[in-house]
Structures are given as structure tokens and as C-alpha cells.
Amino acid sequence: MTSSAHAGTGERDKRPPHLSYVIYIAATAALGGFLFGYDSAVINGAVEGIRGKFDVSSGRLGTVVAIALLGAALGAVVAGRLADRLGRIRVMQIAAVLFLVSGIGSMLPFSVWDLAFWRTLGGVAIGMASVIAPAYIAEVSPPEYRGRLASFQQAAIVLGIAVSQLVNWGLVTLADGDQRGALLGLEAWQIMLGVEALPALLYGLMTFGIPESPRHLVASGQAEEAKRVLADVEAKGTDLDARVAEIDEKIHSERKTNWRDLIGGRAGLLPIVWIGIGLSVFQQLVGINVIFYYSNSLWQSVGIDPGDSFFYSFTTSIINIVGTVIAMLFVDRIGRKALALIGSIGMAVSLGLTAWAFSFKEGTGEDIRLPDAQGVVALIGAHGFVLFFALSWGVVVWVLLGEMFPGRIRAAALGVAASAQWIANWAITQSFPTLSEWNLSGAYVIYTCFALLSIPFLLAFVPETKGKRLEEMG
């Protein structure tokens, strides 16, 4: 037998006996990520409809768009503790109910204020999904596949974004290019927001068909059930008693998670917690969600007609998917840090080009445009930015946050890091309408600077977690 045949046999022996089942488990958990992406980005198609329906200023409009992110920060903070008390699956089900209620409420608002409430409720669900999916996937995945399976979360997020933009484009086309056009007795933008209820219902139902995480089962005294789960998700030949004993020993060597456990060092929090916060904050400060929340308004503000602006929003979401697939292929091959560094450099260049192009914006009022050459550069720069973000920071941050924290603080630390991410997201989303009115090019210069600053942060502080067991962390 050839050496290559031996290698192939060895690779097969490392596979879980039911790899397709492991993939199904991860994909179901990642449905929360799909809803995260859909709920986050669907507002892009409704911005101008909301502005017209409720006659709101740019500042108040920014509040309605961004307020969901404050809800997400709250959801991220509470999800970790709820997951430790109730289990990972139960938190997914709570999130599914909140997504469902938020979608229906957002479709039928009486005023801009109750719309903001329903958006906040959806934000709480987003925050929960942002924490529980990577934690759960990391805990049920064998080390050899964990990076690829963990990247399902980001893949689901970008698919949710793409589907939301496709739905928006289709609905606005049916409404003759008018976000306030009549559809099914409502305005088009209302239908956009209400469609979310369908995948939310599917998500909730599918969570009844996946197992609880082995770590939570061991922690709650269900060792035999944990072995049954491990038998389905670990490699062939794994000593299940030894694995349960390893998890149990790790759990009992840890004190019960407490927020005080995150405190330490001169800076107030443990260094690893600050690194998680830094990763989360940089992921948002580069301005990625400006593309996904405001791109229709952004392109219209530089002279592109509404129909084309919806099309370009959809094409950037397709580029987002392509970049995420690239990241999934390479995250376990070249490592988390290398991929993030490639992305930081690419984002800085793309954002710089976009800032340069926007500096040529001409005209006032309804007569605003970019010169042809700068318009092409702006489109290339924006799509390049999305590509480099998706193949790096979009995936790598979620993989690292699911892996890098010691077990005794994982849920709480992930909650703090994800909460910081949502607060940074809120700051960028809230400020963009005002910043773009002040100086659109200047806003993109700011995002470029943050992309550049992420490079020394990665080199100096971020650990490589490729190929390590979770029990090795910390």
C-alpha cells in the first residue's frame, strides 16, 4: 500500500463516525447566525422607507437603525450566564422566539418608537446568537474540524446578509422601485422586516433535534448522556470515559464562573479578556456594517439610482459569501493570525481607495454624483473591502472568541467580548449618517486608520489557537 493510501486511511480514522451529523449540529446552531445576519442587514432596504413613513431626521434614523445593537450588547452579556444555567439549546430556543416576535412587531409598527422597541428585542436575540453559536459549536466539534465548523457561524451570518439583500431587492422590484410601494396591504419595507419570522420559526423547531453540549451535560451531572454525544462527534477510537473525565476534571478545577473571575492585572481585566475585547472592537471600527446597514443610502448619496443601489448591496453580499468560503478553506491550514493579517492589509488598501474616490463627490441636493473613474474605484474599493473582511476578520474573530478563553471563564468572557463588539457596532452605525453628511470621504479615512491599527494589535497580542484542544486554553 502506498504512503498516500496510508495517509488517506489515517485521515478517515480521525473522522467522527457520523461526520454528516456533526455538520448538521453545527449548521443548526449556526442558523442563529443566519438570523443574526438577516436581522442586522435587512434594515438596509428599509432605511429610506422608514425615513419617509415617519418623517425622521438623519440623527433619529441612525438611532432606529442602531438601537438593535444596544439590545445585542445586552443579549450578549446575559447569554453566557443563561447558557451555563439553562443549557446551550435552551438559550437558542429563547433567541428563536425573540427573533420571531421581533420580526412580526417590526412589520406592523404604530410609530417610530415601537419600531425601535421591536428592533431592540431582535437585537437581544442577535446578541444571544452571537455568543451561544460559537461556544456551542466549539464544544461539540472535534479539534481537527473545529476551525471549519466554527466558521459555519460566519458563513451563516453572511448568507443571512445575502438573503436579506436578495429579499429586499426582490420586494422593491415588485413595488416598482419604491420602498413605500404597496405589497400585501403593507408597504414594501414592512414586508422586508417581517420575512424574518419564517427562518426564526425554522430555527426554533430545528433546535429540538440537536444534542446539548458535552461540557454542559458533564457540568450538570449527566455523564452518560455526555458519552453518547461524544460518541457521535469525536473521532473513532476515542476513549469516551477518558474524555468525560478530562472535561469533568477541567470543570472541577475551575471555580463557578463569576464576573469577578474576569478581573485581574493592572488594566482591570485579565489580559486575555482585553484581547477578546480588542478583536471585537477592531472588527467593527473598520466600518464593515456601514456597508450592510446603509449601502443603499450610501450609493444613492453619490448619485447611483435606487434600483442600482439595491443591486450593488446584493453584489457586496455575494462577495461576502465568497470571502467567507475562502476563510473556511484556509482557517485551519494557515492559522487564525496569518489570515487576519492578510485581511487587515487588504482592508486598509481598499478603504483608502474608497476614501480617495469619495473625496471627488460633486454637486448638492438631488444632483450629486461621482466622476466616472472615481465611481468605478469606489465600487471596486467597497467590494474589495468586503472581500478582505470576509476572508479574515469576519470568520477569524468568531473562531478565536470560541477558542481562546480558558474554560472557567469562556462563557462570561465571550459575553463581554461580544457585548463590546455590539457597542462598537452601535457607535459606528449611530454615527455614520451624521459623519457622511459632514464628510463621506473623511468617514472612510477614519475606518482606514482603524484597519491599519489592527495590524500591530494582531502582531503584539493575539495568540494562535490553531489545532489546540479547548482544555489546553489557559
C-alpha positions in Angstrom: 0.0 0.0 0.0 1.3 3.4 -0.9 2.1 6.1 1.7 -0.7 8.3 0.2 -3.2 5.5 0.9 -1.9 5.2 4.4 -2.4 9.0 4.8 -5.9 8.7 3.5 -6.7 5.9 5.9 -5.3 7.9 8.8 -7.4 10.9 7.8 -10.5 8.7 7.7 -9.7 7.2 11.1 -9.7 10.7 12.6 -13.2 11.5 11.4 -16.2 11.2 13.7 -18.3 8.1 12.9 -21.1 10.4 11.8 -19.4 13.4 10.3 -22.5 14.5 8.5 -24.3 14.5 11.9 -21.6 16.8 13.3 -22.0 19.1 10.4 -25.8 19.1 10.9 -25.4 20.0 14.5 -23.1 22.9 13.7 -25.3 24.1 10.8 -28.4 24.1 13.1 -26.6 26.1 15.8 -25.4 28.5 13.0 -29.0 29.2 12.0 -28.8 31.7 14.8 -26.0 33.3 12.8 -28.2 33.4 9.7 -30.9 35.3 11.7 -28.2 37.5 13.1 -27.1 38.4 9.6 -30.6 38.7 8.3 -31.9 40.9 11.1 -28.8 43.1 11.1 -28.8 43.8 7.4 -32.4 43.7 6.4 -32.8 47.3 7.7 -30.6 48.4 4.8 -33.5 48.1 2.5 -36.0 49.8 4.8 -34.0 52.9 5.8 -35.5 55.3 3.2 -38.9 53.8 3.7 -38.8 54.4 7.5 -37.5 58.0 6.9 -40.4 58.7 4.6 -43.1 56.9 6.6 -42.2 58.6 10.0 -40.6 61.8 8.7 -37.4 61.4 10.8 -34.1 63.3 10.8 -30.8 61.6 10.0 -29.9 61.5 13.7 -33.1 59.9 14.7 -33.0 57.5 11.7 -29.5 56.5 12.9 -30.9 55.7 16.3 -33.7 53.5 14.9 -31.1 51.6 12.8 -28.5 51.3 15.6 -30.7 50.7 18.6 -30.9 47.0 17.8 -27.2 46.9 18.5 -27.7 48.1 22.1 -30.1 45.2 22.5 -27.5 42.9 21.1 -25.0 44.1 23.7 -27.5 43.2 26.4 -28.2 39.8 24.8 -24.5 39.0 24.6 -23.9 39.8 28.2 -26.8 37.6 29.6 -26.4 34.7 27.1 -23.3 33.3 28.7 -24.8 33.1 32.2 -28.1 31.7 30.9 -26.2 29.1 28.9 -24.4 27.9 32.0 -27.7 27.7 33.9 -30.2 26.6 31.4 -28.0 24.9 28.7 -26.9 25.9 25.3 -30.0 24.6 23.5 -32.5 26.4 25.7 -30.8 29.7 25.0 -31.0 29.1 21.3 -34.8 28.5 21.7 -35.2 31.7 23.6 -33.3 33.6 20.9 -35.6 32.0 18.2 -38.7 33.2 20.0 -37.3 36.7 20.3 -36.4 36.8 16.6 -40.0 35.6 15.7 -41.7 38.2 17.9 -39.3 41.0 16.7 -39.9 40.2 13.0 -43.7 40.4 13.4 -43.6 43.5 15.5 -41.2 45.3 13.2 -43.5 44.6 10.3 -46.5 46.2 12.0 -45.2 49.3 13.9 -47.6 52.0 15.0 -44.8 54.6 15.3 -41.1 55.0 15.0 -40.8 54.4 18.8 -42.4 51.0 18.9 -40.4 50.1 15.8 -37.3 50.9 17.8 -38.6 48.6 20.6 -39.2 45.7 18.3 -35.7 46.3 16.7 -34.2 46.3 20.2 -35.9 43.0 21.0 -34.5 41.5 17.8 -31.1 42.9 18.9 -31.3 40.9 22.2 -31.8 37.8 20.1 -28.8 38.7 17.9 -26.6 39.2 20.9 -27.6 35.8 22.3 -27.0 34.1 18.9 -23.6 35.8 18.6 -22.5 34.2 21.9 -24.2 30.8 22.0 -23.5 29.5 18.5 -19.6 29.8 18.6 -19.5 28.5 22.2 -21.8 25.5 21.4 -20.0 24.7 18.1 -16.6 24.8 19.7 -17.8 22.4 22.5 -19.3 19.8 20.2 -16.6 19.9 17.5 -13.6 17.6 17.4 -10.3 19.6 17.3 -9.4 18.5 13.7 -12.6 20.1 12.4 -13.3 22.8 14.9 -12.0 25.8 12.9 -14.0 24.8 9.8 -17.1 24.0 11.8 -16.8 27.2 13.9 -16.6 29.2 10.7 -20.2 28.0 10.0 -21.3 30.8 12.2 -19.8 33.5 10.0 -20.9 31.6 6.9 -24.5 31.6 8.2 -24.2 35.3 9.0 -23.1 36.3 5.5 -25.7 34.0 4.0 -28.3 35.8 6.1 -27.0 39.1 4.9 -27.1 38.0 1.3 -30.6 36.6 1.6 -31.8 39.8 3.3 -30.4 41.9 0.4 -31.9 39.5 -2.2 -35.3 39.7 -0.5 -35.1 43.5 -0.3 -34.1 43.7 -4.0 -37.0 41.4 -5.0 -39.6 43.2 -2.9 -38.5 46.7 -4.0 -38.6 45.5 -7.6 -42.2 44.2 -7.1 -43.0 47.6 -5.6 -41.7 49.4 -8.7 -38.6 50.6 -7.1 -40.4 52.2 -4.2 -39.6 51.1 -0.6 -43.0 52.5 0.4 -44.8 50.8 -2.5 -47.9 48.7 -1.6 -47.4 44.9 -1.2 -49.9 42.6 0.5 -51.7 45.6 2.1 -48.5 46.9 3.6 -45.5 49.0 2.4 -42.6 47.1 0.9 -40.2 47.9 3.7 -42.6 46.4 6.3 -42.6 43.1 4.4 -38.8 43.2 4.3 -38.7 43.3 8.1 -41.5 40.7 8.6 -39.9 37.9 6.4 -37.5 37.2 9.3 -40.3 35.4 11.2 -40.1 32.4 8.8 -36.4 31.4 9.4 -36.9 32.2 13.1 -39.6 29.6 13.3 -37.5 27.1 11.5 -34.5 27.8 13.8 -36.6 27.2 16.9 -38.0 23.9 15.6 -34.6 22.6 14.5 -33.0 23.1 17.9 -35.2 20.3 19.2 -33.3 17.9 17.1 -29.7 18.6 18.3 -28.0 17.4 21.5 -26.8 19.5 24.4 -23.1 20.3 24.6 -21.0 17.6 26.3 -19.5 20.2 28.6 -22.8 21.4 29.9 -24.0 17.7 30.3 -21.0 16.8 32.4 -21.3 20.0 34.4 -24.9 19.2 35.2 -24.1 15.6 36.2 -25.3 13.8 33.0 -22.1 11.9 32.2 -23.7 9.0 30.4 -25.6 11.4 28.1 -22.3 13.3 27.5 -20.7 10.0 26.4 -23.5 9.4 23.9 -23.0 12.8 22.4 -19.2 12.4 22.3 -19.6 9.0 20.6 -21.3 10.8 17.7 -19.0 13.8 17.5 -15.5 12.6 18.4 -13.0 10.6 16.2 -13.2 6.8 16.0 -11.4 5.0 18.8 -11.8 7.9 21.3 -11.8 6.7 24.9 -15.1 8.2 26.0 -14.6 7.6 29.7 -11.2 9.4 29.5 -12.8 12.3 27.5 -15.6 12.7 30.1 -13.1 12.5 32.9 -10.9 15.2 31.2 -13.9 17.5 30.8 -15.0 16.8 34.4 -11.6 17.4 35.8 -11.3 20.7 33.9 -14.8 21.8 35.2 -14.0 20.9 38.8 -10.6 22.6 38.7 -12.5 25.7 37.8 -14.5 27.8 40.2 -18.0 28.6 39.2 -17.9 31.4 36.6 -18.3 34.8 38.2 -17.8 38.2 36.7 -15.1 38.7 39.2 -13.1 35.9 37.5 -12.6 38.3 34.6 -10.8 40.8 36.8 -7.0 40.9 37.1 -3.9 42.7 36.2 -3.2 46.4 36.1 -5.8 47.2 33.5 -8.7 45.9 35.5 -9.5 42.8 33.4 -7.4 39.7 32.6 -5.2 40.3 29.5 -6.9 37.6 27.5 -10.3 39.3 28.1 -8.8 42.6 26.8 -7.5 40.8 23.8 -11.0 39.4 23.1 -12.5 42.9 23.5 -9.8 44.3 21.2 -10.6 41.7 18.5 -14.3 42.5 18.8 -13.9 46.3 18.7 -11.5 46.3 15.7 -13.8 44.1 13.8 -16.4 46.8 14.0 -14.4 50.0 13.9 -13.2 49.3 10.3 -16.8 50.2 9.3 -18.0 46.9 7.8 -21.6 47.3 8.9 -21.8 50.7 7.2 -21.8 48.6 4.0 -24.5 46.3 5.3 -26.8 48.8 7.0 -26.5 51.8 4.8 -25.2 50.8 1.4 -28.4 51.7 -0.4 -28.4 55.2 1.1 -24.6 55.3 0.6 -24.7 54.6 -3.1 -27.7 56.9 -3.7 -25.8 59.7 -1.9 -23.1 59.6 -4.6 -25.5 59.6 -7.5 -26.4 56.0 -8.1 -30.1 55.4 -8.8 -32.2 53.4 -6.2 -32.6 50.3 -8.4 -28.8 50.0 -9.0 -28.1 50.8 -5.3 -30.1 47.7 -4.3 -28.3 45.6 -6.9 -24.9 46.7 -5.6 -26.0 45.9 -2.0 -26.7 42.4 -3.2 -23.4 42.0 -5.1 -21.4 43.0 -2.0 -23.3 40.4 0.0 -22.3 37.8 -2.7 -18.7 38.9 -2.4 -19.1 38.5 1.4 -20.1 34.8 0.9 -17.1 34.2 -1.5 -14.7 35.6 1.1 -16.2 33.6 3.9 -15.8 30.4 1.8 -12.1 31.3 1.3 -11.7 31.7 5.0 -13.4 28.4 5.8 -10.9 26.7 3.4 -7.8 28.3 5.0 -8.6 29.0 8.6 -7.3 25.5 9.7 -4.5 25.5 7.2 -2.6 28.7 7.6 -3.9 29.7 11.0 -6.0 32.4 12.5 -3.4 35.2 12.9 -2.0 34.9 9.3 -5.5 35.1 7.8 -6.3 38.1 10.0 -3.1 39.9 9.0 -3.8 39.4 5.3 -7.3 40.8 5.8 -6.1 43.9 7.7 -3.7 44.8 5.0 -6.3 44.3 2.2 -8.9 46.2 4.1 -6.6 49.2 4.7 -5.8 49.4 1.0 -9.4 49.0 -0.1 -10.8 51.5 2.4 -8.1 54.0 1.4 -9.1 53.7 -2.2 -12.7 54.2 -1.3 -12.0 57.3 0.8 -10.0 58.8 -2.1 -12.8 58.1 -4.6 -15.5 59.7 -2.3 -13.4 62.8 -2.0 -14.4 63.6 -5.6 -18.1 63.8 -4.8 -19.7 66.6 -6.7 -23.0 68.6 -6.6 -25.6 69.3 -4.0 -29.1 68.2 -3.0 -30.6 65.8 -5.5 -27.9 66.4 -8.1 -24.9 64.5 -6.5 -22.5 62.3 -8.4 -19.0 60.9 -8.7 -16.9 61.2 -11.8 -16.9 58.0 -13.8 -13.4 56.9 -12.9 -13.8 57.6 -9.2 -17.2 55.9 -9.3 -15.6 52.7 -10.6 -12.8 53.0 -7.9 -15.4 53.4 -5.2 -17.3 50.3 -6.3 -14.1 48.3 -6.6 -12.8 49.6 -3.2 -16.1 48.8 -1.4 -16.3 45.3 -2.8 -12.6 44.7 -2.1 -13.1 45.8 1.5 -15.9 43.4 1.9 -13.9 40.5 0.4 -10.9 41.1 2.6 -13.0 41.4 5.7 -15.0 38.3 4.9 -11.9 36.1 4.3 -10.3 37.2 7.5 -11.8 39.2 10.4 -15.3 38.1 9.7 -14.5 34.5 10.3 -11.3 34.6 12.4 -12.8 36.8 15.2 -15.6 34.4 15.9 -13.3 31.3 15.7 -10.9 32.9 18.2 -13.6 34.0 20.6 -14.9 30.5 20.7 -11.5 29.1 21.4 -9.1 31.4 23.1 -10.6 31.8 26.6 -9.9 29.3 29.5 -12.8 27.1 30.1 -13.7 28.5 33.5 -14.3 32.0 32.1 -15.3 31.1 28.5 -19.0 31.9 28.6 -18.6 35.1 30.6 -15.6 36.3 28.7 -17.2 35.6 25.4 -20.2 37.5 26.6 -18.1 40.5 27.5 -16.2 40.4 24.2 -19.4 40.1 22.1 -21.0 42.9 24.1 -18.1 45.1 23.3 -18.5 44.2 19.7 -22.1 45.3 19.7 -21.3 48.6 21.5 -18.6 49.4 18.9 -21.1 48.4 16.1 -23.7 50.7 17.6 -21.2 53.6 17.7 -20.3 53.2 14.1 -23.9 52.7 13.0 -25.2 55.6 15.0 -22.5 58.0 13.9 -22.4 57.2 10.1 -25.5 59.3 8.9 -24.0 62.3 10.7 -20.5 61.6 9.6 -21.5 61.1 6.0 -23.3 64.5 6.0 -20.2 66.1 7.4 -17.7 64.4 5.1 -18.2 61.0 3.5 -14.5 60.7 2.5 -13.4 61.7 6.0 -15.5 58.9 7.5 -13.7 56.3 5.3 -10.3 57.8 6.3 -11.3 57.1 9.9 -12.1 53.4 9.0 -8.9 53.1 7.1 -6.9 54.2 10.2 -8.6 51.5 12.3 -7.7 48.9 9.7 -4.1 50.0 9.9 -4.1 49.9 13.7 -5.4 46.3 13.8 -2.0 45.1 12.3 0.2 45.9 15.3 -2.6 44.7 17.6 -2.6 41.3 15.9 1.2 41.0 15.9 1.7 42.0 19.5 -1.2 40.5 21.4 -3.3 37.8 19.6 -2.5 34.2 20.4 -2.7 31.4 17.7 -5.2 28.7 18.7 -4.9 26.5 15.6 -5.0 22.8 16.4 -5.3 23.1 20.2 -7.9 21.4 22.4 -10.2 23.7 24.3 -8.9 22.1 27.5 -5.4 23.4 26.7 -6.5 27.0 26.7 -5.3 28.9 29.8 
